[in-house]
């Protein structure tokens, strides 16, 4: 499922549209992306390929349950 999420955004974050290579990699992280539930689990979303996407860690940090 994670591979499918990355395949849908192979060269950039779908939220901020920055290329993965443009996103700085902090020392404490191994990747520039996080896996995000489009519909949050708290709102009934499932962990399945149609509801999981790869977004950059900064967009995921800014995101909240209202989206």
VEXVEXRO-994974 format. One record per residue: residue number from 0; residue in three letters; x, y, z of N, C-alpha, C, O in turn. Coordinates in Angstrom, 1 decimal, always signed. Each point is the difference from the previous one (the first is absolute). Example, Ala and Ser with C-alpha at 12.3 -4.5 7.8 and 13.67 -1.06 7.14 Angstrom:
- 0|ALA|+13.2|-5.7|+7.8|-0.9|+1.2|+0.0|+0.9|+1.2|+0.0|+1.0|+0.0|+0.7
- 1|SER|-1.4|+1.1|-1.4|+0.9|+1.1|+0.0|-0.8|+1.1|+0.8|+0.5|+1.1|+0.1
//
This chain:
- 0|UNK|+0.8|-1.2|+0.0|-0.8|+1.2|+0.0|+0.9|+1.3|+0.0|-0.4|+0.9|-0.7
- 1|UNK|+1.5|-0.9|+1.5|+0.8|+1.1|+0.0|+0.7|+0.3|-1.4|+0.1|+1.1|-0.4
- 2|UNK|+0.2|-2.2|-0.3|+0.6|+0.1|-1.3|-1.0|+0.6|-1.0|+0.3|+0.9|-0.8
- 3|UNK|-1.6|-1.2|+0.9|-1.1|+0.5|-0.8|-0.1|+1.5|+0.3|-0.2|+0.8|-0.9
- 4|UNK|+0.3|-0.4|+2.2|-0.2|+1.4|+0.4|+1.2|+0.8|-0.6|-0.3|+1.2|-0.5
- 5|UNK|+1.5|-1.7|+0.5|+1.1|+0.7|-0.6|-0.1|+0.0|-1.5|+0.4|+1.0|-0.7
- 6|UNK|-1.0|-2.0|+0.1|-0.1|+0.0|-1.5|-1.0|+1.1|-0.5|+0.2|+0.5|-1.1
- 7|UNK|-1.1|-0.1|+2.0|-0.9|+1.1|-0.4|+0.6|+1.3|+0.1|-0.6|+1.0|-0.6
- 8|UNK|+1.7|-0.8|+1.3|+0.7|+1.3|+0.1|+1.5|-0.3|-0.2|+0.8|+0.2|+1.0
- 9|UNK|-0.4|-0.7|-2.2|+1.4|-0.4|-0.1|+1.0|+1.1|+0.1|+1.2|-0.3|+0.3
- 10|UNK|-1.5|+1.5|-0.7|+1.0|+1.1|+0.0|-0.3|+1.2|+0.9|+0.9|+0.9|+0.1
- 11|UNK|-2.1|-0.8|+0.5|-0.3|+1.2|+0.8|-1.1|-0.3|+1.0|-0.7|-1.0|-0.2
- 12|UNK|+0.7|+1.9|+1.2|-1.1|-0.1|+1.0|-1.3|+0.5|-0.7|+0.0|+1.1|-0.6
- 13|UNK|-1.1|-1.9|+0.7|-1.2|+0.4|-0.7|-0.7|+1.2|+0.7|-1.0|+0.6|-0.5
- 14|UNK|+1.4|-0.2|+1.7|-0.6|+1.1|+0.7|+0.7|+1.3|-0.3|-0.7|+0.9|-0.5
- 15|UNK|+2.0|-0.8|+0.7|+0.7|+1.3|-0.2|+0.7|+0.0|-1.4|+0.5|+1.1|-0.4
- 16|UNK|-0.5|-2.2|-0.3|+0.6|-0.1|-1.4|+1.5|+0.2|+0.0|+0.5|+0.2|-1.1
- 17|UNK|+0.2|-0.3|+2.2|+1.4|+0.1|+0.0|+0.6|-1.3|-0.5|-0.5|-1.1|+0.4
- 18|UNK|+1.6|+1.1|-1.1|+0.7|-1.2|-0.4|+0.5|-0.6|+1.3|+0.4|+0.7|+0.9
- 19|UNK|-0.4|-2.1|-0.8|+0.6|-0.6|+1.2|+1.4|+0.4|+0.2|+0.4|+0.2|+1.2
- 20|UNK|+0.4|+0.0|-2.3|+1.4|+0.4|+0.2|+0.1|+1.4|+0.6|+1.1|+0.4|+0.5
- 21|UNK|-2.1|+0.5|-0.7|+0.1|+1.4|+0.6|-0.3|+0.0|+1.5|+0.3|+1.0|+0.6
- 22|UNK|-0.9|-2.0|-0.1|-0.4|+0.0|+1.4|+1.2|-0.4|+0.9|+0.5|-1.1|-0.2
- 23|UNK|-0.1|+2.0|+1.1|+1.2|-0.4|+0.8|-0.3|-1.2|+0.9|-1.1|-0.1|+0.5
- 24|UNK|+2.1|-0.7|-0.3|-0.1|-1.2|+0.8|+0.6|+0.3|+1.3|+1.2|+0.0|+0.2
- 25|UNK|-2.0|+0.1|+0.9|+0.5|+0.2|+1.3|+0.9|-1.2|+0.5|-0.3|-1.1|-0.5
- 26|UNK|+1.2|+1.3|+1.4|+0.9|-1.1|+0.4|-0.8|-1.1|+0.7|+0.5|-1.2|-0.1
- 27|UNK|-1.6|+1.5|+0.7|-0.7|-1.1|+0.7|-1.0|-0.8|-0.9|-0.6|-0.9|+0.5
- 28|UNK|+0.6|+1.2|-1.7|-1.0|-0.7|-1.0|+0.8|-0.8|-1.0|+1.1|+0.4|-0.4
- 29|UNK|-1.7|-1.5|+0.0|+0.6|-0.8|-1.1|-0.6|+0.3|-1.3|+0.7|-0.2|-1.1
- 30|UNK|-1.9|+0.7|+1.0|-0.6|+0.4|-1.2|-0.6|+1.4|+0.0|-0.2|+0.5|+1.1
- 31|UNK|-0.1|+0.0|-2.2|-0.7|+1.3|-0.1|-1.5|-0.1|+0.0|-0.7|+1.1|+0.1
- 32|UNK|+0.2|-2.3|-0.1|-1.5|-0.1|-0.1|-0.5|-0.8|+1.2|+0.7|-0.7|+0.7
- 33|UNK|-2.0|+0.9|-0.5|-0.8|-0.7|+1.0|-1.2|-0.6|-0.7|-0.3|+0.5|-1.1
- 34|UNK|-0.2|-1.5|+1.6|-1.2|-0.6|-0.6|-1.2|+0.5|+0.7|-0.1|+0.0|+1.3
- 35|UNK|-0.9|+0.6|-2.0|-1.1|+0.7|+0.5|-1.3|-0.6|-0.4|-0.1|-0.5|-1.1
- 36|UNK|-0.8|+0.4|+2.0|-1.4|-0.4|-0.3|-0.8|+1.2|-0.5|-0.1|+1.0|+0.7
- 37|UNK|-0.4|-1.1|-1.9|-0.7|+1.0|-0.6|-1.3|+0.3|+0.8|-0.3|+1.2|+0.4
- 38|UNK|-0.4|-2.2|+0.0|-1.1|+0.1|+1.0|+0.6|-0.6|+1.3|+0.3|-1.2|+0.0
- 39|UNK|-0.2|+2.0|+1.0|+0.7|-0.4|+1.2|-0.7|-1.2|+0.7|-1.2|-0.2|-0.2
- 40|UNK|+1.9|-0.6|+0.8|-0.5|-1.2|+0.7|-1.1|+0.4|+1.0|-1.0|-0.7|+0.2
- 41|UNK|+1.2|+1.9|+0.5|-0.9|+0.5|+0.9|-1.3|+0.4|-0.6|-1.0|+0.1|+0.7
- 42|UNK|+0.9|+0.0|-2.0|-1.2|+0.3|-0.7|-0.5|-1.1|-0.9|-0.8|+0.2|-0.9
- 43|UNK|+1.3|-1.4|+1.3|-0.5|-1.2|-0.7|+0.8|-0.5|-1.2|-0.4|-0.9|-0.7
- 44|UNK|+1.5|+1.6|+0.5|+0.9|-0.4|-1.1|+0.7|-1.3|+0.3|+0.2|-0.4|+1.1
- 45|UNK|+0.1|-0.4|-2.2|+0.6|-1.3|+0.2|+1.5|+0.1|-0.5|+0.3|+0.9|-0.8
- 46|UNK|+0.5|-1.8|+1.2|+1.3|-0.1|-0.5|+0.0|-1.0|-1.2|+0.2|-1.2|+0.1
- 47|UNK|-0.5|+1.8|-1.2|-0.1|-0.7|-1.3|+0.6|+0.9|-1.1|+0.1|+1.2|+0.2
- 48|UNK|+0.2|-1.8|-1.3|+0.7|+0.7|-1.1|-0.7|+1.2|-0.5|+0.6|+1.0|-0.3
- 49|UNK|-1.9|-1.0|+0.3|-0.8|+1.2|-0.5|+0.0|+1.2|+1.0|-0.4|+1.1|-0.3
- 50|UNK|+0.8|-1.4|+1.6|+0.0|+1.1|+1.0|+1.3|+0.4|+0.6|+0.1|+0.8|+0.9
- 51|UNK|+1.0|-1.4|-1.5|+1.3|+0.3|+0.5|+0.8|+0.6|-1.1|+0.0|-0.4|-1.2
- 52|UNK|+0.7|+1.5|+1.5|+0.9|+0.7|-0.9|+1.3|+0.4|+0.6|+0.1|+0.1|+1.2
- 53|UNK|+0.9|+0.2|-2.0|+1.3|+0.5|+0.5|-0.1|+1.5|-0.1|-0.2|+0.5|-1.1
- 54|UNK|+0.5|+0.2|+2.2|+0.1|+1.4|+0.0|+1.3|+0.4|+0.8|+0.5|-0.8|+0.8
- 55|UNK|+0.0|+2.0|-1.0|+1.3|+0.3|+0.7|-0.3|+0.2|+1.5|-1.1|+0.3|+0.4
- 56|UNK|+2.1|-0.5|+0.3|-0.2|+0.0|+1.5|-0.4|+1.4|+0.5|-0.8|+0.1|+0.9
- 57|UNK|+1.2|+1.0|-1.6|-0.5|+1.3|+0.4|-1.5|+0.2|-0.2|-0.7|+0.6|+0.8
- 58|UNK|+0.2|-1.1|-2.0|-1.4|+0.1|-0.2|-0.8|-0.9|+0.9|-1.1|+0.4|+0.5
- 59|UNK|+1.6|-1.5|-0.2|-0.7|-0.9|+1.0|+0.0|+0.6|+1.4|-1.0|-0.2|+0.7
- 60|UNK|+2.1|+0.9|-0.3|+0.0|+0.6|+1.3|-1.0|+1.1|+0.1|-0.6|+0.2|+1.0
- 61|UNK|+0.4|+0.6|-2.1|-1.0|+1.1|+0.0|-1.4|-0.5|-0.1|-0.9|+0.7|+0.4
- 62|UNK|+0.7|-1.9|-1.0|-1.3|-0.5|-0.2|-0.7|-0.3|+1.4|+0.7|-0.4|+0.9
- 63|UNK|-2.0|+0.5|-0.8|-0.7|-0.4|+1.2|-1.2|-0.7|-0.4|-0.3|-0.3|-1.2
- 64|UNK|-0.5|-0.1|+2.2|-1.2|-0.8|-0.2|-1.1|+0.7|-0.8|-1.0|-0.6|-0.3
- 65|UNK|+1.1|+1.9|+0.1|-1.0|+0.8|-0.7|+0.0|-0.2|-1.5|-0.9|+0.4|-0.7
- 66|UNK|+2.0|-1.0|+0.2|+0.1|-0.1|-1.5|-0.5|-1.4|-0.5|+0.0|-0.3|-1.1
//
